[in-house]
Amino acid sequence: MSVQDEMDACQTSKNSFEMFGFDFMLDDSFIPWLIEVNLSPDMSYSTHITERLVKSMGEDIIKVVVDNKGKKITKDSDFGQFKLIYKGKY
């Protein structure tokens, strides 16, 4: 099953969302390779780096899900450090 198939299979109701964890590896030429996609990513603070990342991601999730709810999404929308890479149909 492809990543897209898994994501399509996890469609949720209109008033909820799911978070996926994407694991990448960089090769010697700094080309990223997708290793796996986690349907239940670990959100624990296992190191001081992951603590910063998880806290930042939590704040940015609120910007995406709550602060932008009902607003027209434009290139100037505030998603924190997230980038809009695909806009699906509602």
C-alpha positions as protocol buffer text, in pm:
chain_id: "A"
residue {
  index: 1
  type: MET
  ca { x: 0 y: 0 z: 0 }
}
residue {
  index: 2
  type: SER
  ca { x: 137 y: 345 z: -89 }
}
residue {
  index: 3
  type: VAL
  ca { x: 167 y: 641 z: 148 }
}
residue {
  index: 4
  type: GLN
  ca { x: -118 y: 814 z: -37 }
}
residue {
  index: 5
  type: ASP
  ca { x: -336 y: 503 z: 0 }
}
residue {
  index: 6
  type: GLU
  ca { x: -269 y: 498 z: 376 }
}
residue {
  index: 7
  type: MET
  ca { x: -351 y: 867 z: 409 }
}
residue {
  index: 8
  type: ASP
  ca { x: -670 y: 828 z: 205 }
}
residue {
  index: 9
  type: ALA
  ca { x: -772 y: 532 z: 424 }
}
residue {
  index: 10
  type: CYS
  ca { x: -733 y: 749 z: 736 }
}
residue {
  index: 11
  type: GLN
  ca { x: -988 y: 1010 z: 628 }
}
residue {
  index: 12
  type: THR
  ca { x: -1153 y: 1156 z: 934 }
}
residue {
  index: 13
  type: SER
  ca { x: -1468 y: 1354 z: 993 }
}
residue {
  index: 14
  type: LYS
  ca { x: -1498 y: 1716 z: 887 }
}
residue {
  index: 15
  type: ASN
  ca { x: -1425 y: 1847 z: 1238 }
}
residue {
  index: 16
  type: SER
  ca { x: -1109 y: 1651 z: 1316 }
}
residue {
  index: 17
  type: PHE
  ca { x: -760 y: 1598 z: 1182 }
}
residue {
  index: 18
  type: GLU
  ca { x: -478 y: 1347 z: 1197 }
}
residue {
  index: 19
  type: MET
  ca { x: -107 y: 1400 z: 1225 }
}
residue {
  index: 20
  type: PHE
  ca { x: 140 y: 1180 z: 1042 }
}
residue {
  index: 21
  type: GLY
  ca { x: 510 y: 1144 z: 1121 }
}
residue {
  index: 22
  type: PHE
  ca { x: 736 y: 1139 z: 815 }
}
residue {
  index: 23
  type: ASP
  ca { x: 1087 y: 998 z: 866 }
}
residue {
  index: 24
  type: PHE
  ca { x: 1352 y: 1110 z: 621 }
}
residue {
  index: 25
  type: MET
  ca { x: 1719 y: 1026 z: 578 }
}
residue {
  index: 26
  type: LEU
  ca { x: 1977 y: 1237 z: 394 }
}
residue {
  index: 27
  type: ASP
  ca { x: 2235 y: 1065 z: 173 }
}
residue {
  index: 28
  type: ASP
  ca { x: 2595 y: 1180 z: 114 }
}
residue {
  index: 29
  type: SER
  ca { x: 2472 y: 1438 z: -138 }
}
residue {
  index: 30
  type: PHE
  ca { x: 2208 y: 1567 z: 108 }
}
residue {
  index: 31
  type: ILE
  ca { x: 1927 y: 1424 z: -102 }
}
residue {
  index: 32
  type: PRO
  ca { x: 1631 y: 1338 z: 125 }
}
residue {
  index: 33
  type: TRP
  ca { x: 1484 y: 987 z: 114 }
}
residue {
  index: 34
  type: LEU
  ca { x: 1147 y: 905 z: 271 }
}
residue {
  index: 35
  type: ILE
  ca { x: 1201 y: 610 z: 505 }
}
residue {
  index: 36
  type: GLU
  ca { x: 855 y: 563 z: 656 }
}
residue {
  index: 37
  type: VAL
  ca { x: 531 y: 735 z: 750 }
}
residue {
  index: 38
  type: ASN
  ca { x: 399 y: 687 z: 1103 }
}
residue {
  index: 39
  type: LEU
  ca { x: 27 y: 705 z: 1167 }
}
residue {
  index: 40
  type: SER
  ca { x: 91 y: 767 z: 1540 }
}
residue {
  index: 41
  type: PRO
  ca { x: 415 y: 967 z: 1570 }
}
residue {
  index: 42
  type: ASP
  ca { x: 598 y: 979 z: 1904 }
}
residue {
  index: 43
  type: MET
  ca { x: 547 y: 1319 z: 2067 }
}
residue {
  index: 44
  type: SER
  ca { x: 772 y: 1262 z: 2371 }
}
residue {
  index: 45
  type: TYR
  ca { x: 1066 y: 1484 z: 2462 }
}
residue {
  index: 46
  type: SER
  ca { x: 1338 y: 1221 z: 2421 }
}
residue {
  index: 47
  type: THR
  ca { x: 1615 y: 1483 z: 2370 }
}
residue {
  index: 48
  type: HIS
  ca { x: 1647 y: 1859 z: 2405 }
}
residue {
  index: 49
  type: ILE
  ca { x: 1621 y: 1885 z: 2024 }
}
residue {
  index: 50
  type: THR
  ca { x: 1297 y: 1684 z: 2003 }
}
residue {
  index: 51
  type: GLU
  ca { x: 1159 y: 1888 z: 2293 }
}
residue {
  index: 52
  type: ARG
  ca { x: 1208 y: 2210 z: 2092 }
}
residue {
  index: 53
  type: LEU
  ca { x: 1066 y: 2050 z: 1776 }
}
residue {
  index: 54
  type: VAL
  ca { x: 757 y: 1902 z: 1946 }
}
residue {
  index: 55
  type: LYS
  ca { x: 676 y: 2227 z: 2130 }
}
residue {
  index: 56
  type: SER
  ca { x: 718 y: 2431 z: 1811 }
}
residue {
  index: 57
  type: MET
  ca { x: 508 y: 2185 z: 1611 }
}
residue {
  index: 58
  type: GLY
  ca { x: 234 y: 2198 z: 1876 }
}
residue {
  index: 59
  type: GLU
  ca { x: 214 y: 2577 z: 1851 }
}
residue {
  index: 60
  type: ASP
  ca { x: 213 y: 2564 z: 1472 }
}
residue {
  index: 61
  type: ILE
  ca { x: -63 y: 2299 z: 1466 }
}
residue {
  index: 62
  type: ILE
  ca { x: -285 y: 2548 z: 1652 }
}
residue {
  index: 63
  type: LYS
  ca { x: -210 y: 2810 z: 1385 }
}
residue {
  index: 64
  type: VAL
  ca { x: -309 y: 2569 z: 1109 }
}
residue {
  index: 65
  type: VAL
  ca { x: -616 y: 2412 z: 1271 }
}
residue {
  index: 66
  type: VAL
  ca { x: -760 y: 2689 z: 1488 }
}
residue {
  index: 67
  type: ASP
  ca { x: -627 y: 3029 z: 1379 }
}
residue {
  index: 68
  type: ASN
  ca { x: -688 y: 2969 z: 1007 }
}
residue {
  index: 69
  type: LYS
  ca { x: -1025 y: 2791 z: 1042 }
}
residue {
  index: 70
  type: GLY
  ca { x: -1277 y: 2939 z: 804 }
}
residue {
  index: 71
  type: LYS
  ca { x: -1026 y: 3177 z: 646 }
}
residue {
  index: 72
  type: LYS
  ca { x: -933 y: 3175 z: 280 }
}
residue {
  index: 73
  type: ILE
  ca { x: -589 y: 3014 z: 253 }
}
residue {
  index: 74
  type: THR
  ca { x: -339 y: 3232 z: 69 }
}
residue {
  index: 75
  type: LYS
  ca { x: 38 y: 3245 z: 35 }
}
residue {
  index: 76
  type: ASP
  ca { x: 37 y: 3489 z: 327 }
}
residue {
  index: 77
  type: SER
  ca { x: -155 y: 3259 z: 566 }
}
residue {
  index: 78
  type: ASP
  ca { x: 33 y: 3199 z: 892 }
}
residue {
  index: 79
  type: PHE
  ca { x: 119 y: 2832 z: 930 }
}
residue {
  index: 80
  type: GLY
  ca { x: 424 y: 2887 z: 1151 }
}
residue {
  index: 81
  type: GLN
  ca { x: 702 y: 2671 z: 1011 }
}
residue {
  index: 82
  type: PHE
  ca { x: 461 y: 2447 z: 818 }
}
residue {
  index: 83
  type: LYS
  ca { x: 443 y: 2490 z: 440 }
}
residue {
  index: 84
  type: LEU
  ca { x: 128 y: 2426 z: 238 }
}
residue {
  index: 85
  type: ILE
  ca { x: 231 y: 2166 z: -21 }
}
residue {
  index: 86
  type: TYR
  ca { x: -111 y: 2037 z: -127 }
}
residue {
  index: 87
  type: LYS
  ca { x: -456 y: 2189 z: -112 }
}
residue {
  index: 88
  type: GLY
  ca { x: -722 y: 1921 z: -138 }
}
residue {
  index: 89
  type: LYS
  ca { x: -1092 y: 1949 z: -207 }
}
residue {
  index: 90
  type: TYR
  ca { x: -1327 y: 2007 z: 84 }
}
